Amino acid sequence: MSLRIMSIASGSHGNCTYISSETTHILVDAGVNLKRISDALKTIGVGITDLSGVVVTHEHDDHISGLSALSNAGVKVYAHERVMPHIARRIGPIPFENVDFFDAGFEIGDIAVYPFRIPHDTVYPLAYTFVSGGARVSVATDIGHITEGILSNLKGSQVVLLEANHDVEMLMKGSYAQRLKTRISGANGHISNDCAANVATVLAHSGLKTLILGHMSEENNCPELAFSTVLSALDANGFSDKVRVELAYQNKCGELIEADEK
């Protein structure tokens, strides 16, 4: 069995990721409008009505702005019960009958979904690992710092979409107010390129085949720098020819990437 992943949008202005098996189609977050999501899915022959659900990581606007439209189109919303009141305050209530709450792992179709806690400045932030047969895919962004629990949940995934939010020097020398710099670089903010590179080398030892770098800041990072930082770390540890590095962009879809148990 296999899983597929495609970034629809990734960054500070909107996030949405597509995950699928042969028969089940899931979104992680809906931080862009319905047309953007629909247009992206059409490129791979999938319609909004084919979606089995959307799982929510947290309540920041760049992850939920399109959630009401998806729900109104009949797509089931999966979220932790502590998050939904905060979502409702931001975008309005979502009909109770169209929300499934969870506390632990659950299934959507033939995909097992495993949420796990991450440090971020929201009420109950989550990342996810998706499993179908021997195929494993993880999506983990908006992470203040890396914990052993995060690494444990990411290990074994063939494909991981991982945050590489900023270059530390660009952030510190940039135009952001000091308060915002402190928030971004803090323990509940966002991880840097260097941190992502360290995670990449750890995961390379546990079967990682493709690493997708996401949630890159347009002000405090550049795709080429994120890519080269991570690739250099993989190369230094002998993995540059074993792990493929891709980029997830704010304003364009990524390619459809397959993960399987081979």
MARKOL-891741 format. One line per 8 residues: number of its first residue (from 1); their letters; for each residue x, y, z of C-alpha. Coordinates in Angstrom, 3 decimals. Layout:
NUM = A = X,Y,Z | ... $
This chain:
1 = MSLRIMSI = 0.000,0.000,0.000 | 1.070,3.585,-0.481 | 0.246,7.127,0.544 | 0.559,10.321,-1.451 | 1.189,13.853,-0.267 | 0.998,17.214,-2.018 | 1.465,20.662,-0.554 | -1.316,22.977,-1.738 $
9 = ASGSHGNC = 0.006,25.988,0.189 | 2.600,26.405,2.908 | 3.641,29.580,4.676 | 2.572,32.412,6.942 | -0.341,33.386,4.673 | -2.029,30.004,4.370 | -1.426,26.278,4.808 | -3.098,23.241,3.275 $
17 = TYISSETT = -1.703,19.774,2.555 | -3.302,16.876,0.666 | -2.825,13.264,1.842 | -4.336,10.233,0.127 | -4.404,6.497,-0.290 | -6.015,4.892,-3.312 | -9.484,5.393,-1.851 | -9.249,8.044,0.893 $
25 = HILVDAGV = -8.529,11.741,0.442 | -7.652,14.001,3.391 | -6.571,17.593,3.898 | -4.358,18.809,6.707 | -5.612,22.315,7.514 | -7.531,24.691,5.266 | -5.768,28.022,5.469 | -6.566,29.106,1.907 $
33 = NLKRISDA = -9.871,29.672,0.140 | -12.047,26.951,-1.354 | -11.242,27.900,-4.948 | -7.511,27.585,-4.314 | -8.036,24.150,-2.791 | -10.404,23.035,-5.549 | -8.089,24.224,-8.321 | -5.148,22.381,-6.769 $
41 = LKTIGVGI = -7.077,19.153,-6.379 | -8.316,19.306,-9.970 | -4.708,19.067,-11.180 | -4.579,15.529,-9.774 | -8.114,14.534,-10.710 | -9.678,14.968,-7.272 | -12.790,16.997,-6.430 | -13.951,18.599,-3.199 $
49 = TDLSGVVV = -16.697,15.968,-2.976 | -14.014,13.257,-2.975 | -12.547,14.525,0.297 | -13.056,12.270,3.306 | -12.157,14.953,5.831 | -9.897,17.784,6.913 | -7.790,17.475,10.066 | -6.907,20.663,11.932 $
57 = THEHDDHI = -3.525,21.336,13.535 | -4.422,24.520,15.446 | -6.572,27.634,15.364 | -4.324,30.257,13.758 | -5.947,31.930,10.752 | -3.359,30.680,8.265 | -4.546,27.140,9.025 | -8.333,27.573,9.245 $
65 = SGLSALSN = -9.472,30.473,7.035 | -11.039,28.111,4.469 | -12.479,25.675,6.992 | -16.061,26.981,7.018 | -16.288,26.817,3.227 | -15.053,23.220,3.241 | -17.535,22.307,5.952 | -20.358,23.977,4.020 $
73 = AGVKVYAH = -19.325,21.870,1.017 | -19.909,18.756,3.119 | -16.344,17.925,4.160 | -16.041,16.446,7.664 | -13.830,18.404,10.077 | -11.606,16.506,12.523 | -10.269,18.526,15.448 | -9.377,18.244,19.104 $
81 = ERVMPHIA = -12.284,19.389,21.267 | -10.146,22.013,23.012 | -9.458,23.738,19.692 | -12.983,24.078,18.283 | -14.195,26.911,20.563 | -11.179,28.975,19.503 | -11.844,28.201,15.842 | -15.465,29.294,16.274 $
89 = RRIGPIPF = -14.378,32.614,17.766 | -12.189,33.276,14.729 | -14.311,32.083,11.804 | -17.730,31.372,13.287 | -19.236,28.078,14.449 | -19.065,24.940,12.340 | -22.193,22.739,12.553 | -21.698,20.234,15.359 $
97 = ENVDFFDA = -22.860,17.337,13.196 | -20.023,18.009,10.752 | -17.239,17.853,13.354 | -15.561,14.745,14.734 | -13.570,15.235,17.927 | -10.649,13.064,18.958 | -8.277,12.571,21.863 | -6.039,9.909,20.353 $
105 = GFEIGDIA = -5.458,8.101,17.082 | -8.394,7.482,14.752 | -9.134,6.304,11.217 | -10.416,8.054,8.125 | -11.216,5.407,5.545 | -8.177,3.168,5.196 | -5.780,5.743,6.678 | -4.847,5.638,10.362 $
113 = VYPFRIPH = -4.314,9.141,11.748 | -2.004,9.707,14.714 | -2.019,13.219,16.212 | 0.815,14.282,18.504 | 1.502,17.380,20.550 | 3.954,20.043,19.442 | 5.073,23.251,21.205 | 3.482,26.357,19.676 $
121 = DTVYPLAY = 1.678,29.421,21.017 | -1.850,28.054,20.600 | -4.247,26.208,22.878 | -3.576,22.610,21.747 | -1.241,22.447,18.720 | -0.840,19.166,16.884 | 1.151,17.513,14.137 | 0.090,14.293,12.414 $
129 = TFVSGGAR = 1.422,10.993,11.152 | -0.674,9.098,8.602 | -0.328,5.341,8.093 | -1.740,2.983,5.485 | -0.220,-0.475,5.396 | 3.512,0.090,5.678 | 3.409,3.603,4.232 | 3.898,6.501,6.662 $
137 = VSVATDIG = 3.673,10.245,6.008 | 4.000,13.036,8.585 | 3.128,16.734,8.566 | 4.784,18.848,11.271 | 4.961,22.641,11.104 | 4.528,25.542,13.548 | 6.943,23.954,16.011 | 8.650,26.034,18.689 $
145 = HITEGILS = 11.326,23.465,19.425 | 11.995,19.802,18.787 | 11.235,17.299,21.527 | 11.973,13.600,21.835 | 8.249,12.994,21.467 | 8.196,14.769,18.116 | 11.177,12.798,16.844 | 9.636,9.545,18.034 $
153 = NLKGSQVV = 6.445,10.266,16.090 | 8.291,11.300,12.931 | 10.702,8.365,12.858 | 9.748,5.675,10.383 | 7.920,8.005,8.016 | 9.073,7.729,4.416 | 7.918,11.289,3.670 | 7.851,14.200,6.122 $
161 = LLEANHDV = 6.652,17.753,5.534 | 8.694,19.665,8.113 | 8.866,23.315,9.006 | 11.956,25.307,8.013 | 10.608,28.710,8.936 | 13.551,31.068,9.097 | 17.249,31.649,8.836 | 18.349,32.854,12.264 $
169 = EMLMKGSY = 20.630,35.590,10.930 | 17.989,36.896,8.513 | 15.424,36.971,11.311 | 17.654,38.785,13.780 | 18.892,41.344,11.238 | 15.477,41.832,9.652 | 12.852,44.514,10.096 | 10.547,42.695,12.503 $
177 = AQRLKTRI = 9.950,44.246,15.916 | 12.020,42.661,18.661 | 8.894,41.278,20.309 | 7.998,39.382,17.122 | 11.563,38.150,16.662 | 11.486,36.807,20.204 | 8.164,35.072,19.587 | 9.293,33.423,16.351 $
185 = SGANGHIS = 12.619,32.201,17.737 | 11.171,31.232,21.124 | 10.266,27.845,22.519 | 6.679,28.138,21.258 | 7.392,29.810,17.928 | 8.889,28.314,14.781 | 11.984,26.235,14.052 | 14.854,27.469,11.899 $
193 = NDCAANVA = 16.598,26.007,8.870 | 19.403,24.776,11.122 | 16.958,23.003,13.394 | 15.226,21.403,10.412 | 18.623,20.243,9.169 | 19.316,18.554,12.500 | 15.951,16.803,12.389 | 16.622,15.684,8.820 $
201 = TVLAHSGL = 19.823,13.910,9.817 | 18.050,12.113,12.661 | 15.168,10.981,10.458 | 17.539,9.877,7.704 | 18.626,7.083,10.036 | 15.051,5.786,10.320 | 13.925,5.344,6.727 | 13.223,8.886,5.559 $
209 = KTLILGHM = 13.092,8.998,1.756 | 11.730,12.492,1.038 | 11.794,15.620,3.184 | 9.538,18.520,2.178 | 10.526,21.840,3.735 | 7.524,24.019,4.525 | 6.176,27.065,6.321 | 9.137,29.108,5.051 $
217 = SEENNCPE = 8.983,32.790,5.961 | 8.932,35.109,2.959 | 10.655,37.815,5.018 | 13.184,35.817,7.050 | 14.111,32.958,4.752 | 14.544,32.044,1.122 | 13.896,28.658,-0.466 | 17.442,28.278,-1.766 $
225 = LAFSTVLS = 18.911,28.880,1.680 | 16.573,26.449,3.398 | 17.315,23.821,0.762 | 21.095,24.248,0.909 | 21.193,24.253,4.713 | 19.360,20.953,4.966 | 21.143,19.341,2.035 | 24.545,20.294,3.467 $
233 = ALDANGFS = 23.680,18.629,6.760 | 22.518,15.482,4.987 | 25.670,15.470,2.874 | 27.895,15.854,5.933 | 26.262,12.766,7.398 | 26.378,10.691,4.217 | 22.684,10.944,3.317 | 22.563,13.434,0.448 $
241 = DKVRVELA = 22.058,10.638,-2.105 | 19.550,8.783,0.071 | 17.115,11.535,1.083 | 15.352,13.702,-1.484 | 14.712,17.299,-0.393 | 11.727,19.210,-1.795 | 10.192,22.605,-1.045 | 6.604,23.563,-0.217 $
249 = YQNKCGEL = 5.687,27.043,-1.418 | 3.166,29.661,-0.369 | 1.760,30.473,-3.786 | 2.014,27.263,-5.786 | 1.341,23.564,-5.371 | 4.084,21.089,-4.896 | 4.253,17.864,-6.821 | 2.393,14.747,-5.760 $
257 = IEADEK = 4.899,12.604,-3.851 | 4.381,8.938,-3.090 | 5.408,7.098,0.047 | 5.375,3.338,0.207 | 6.733,0.602,2.417 | 9.508,-0.450,0.042 $
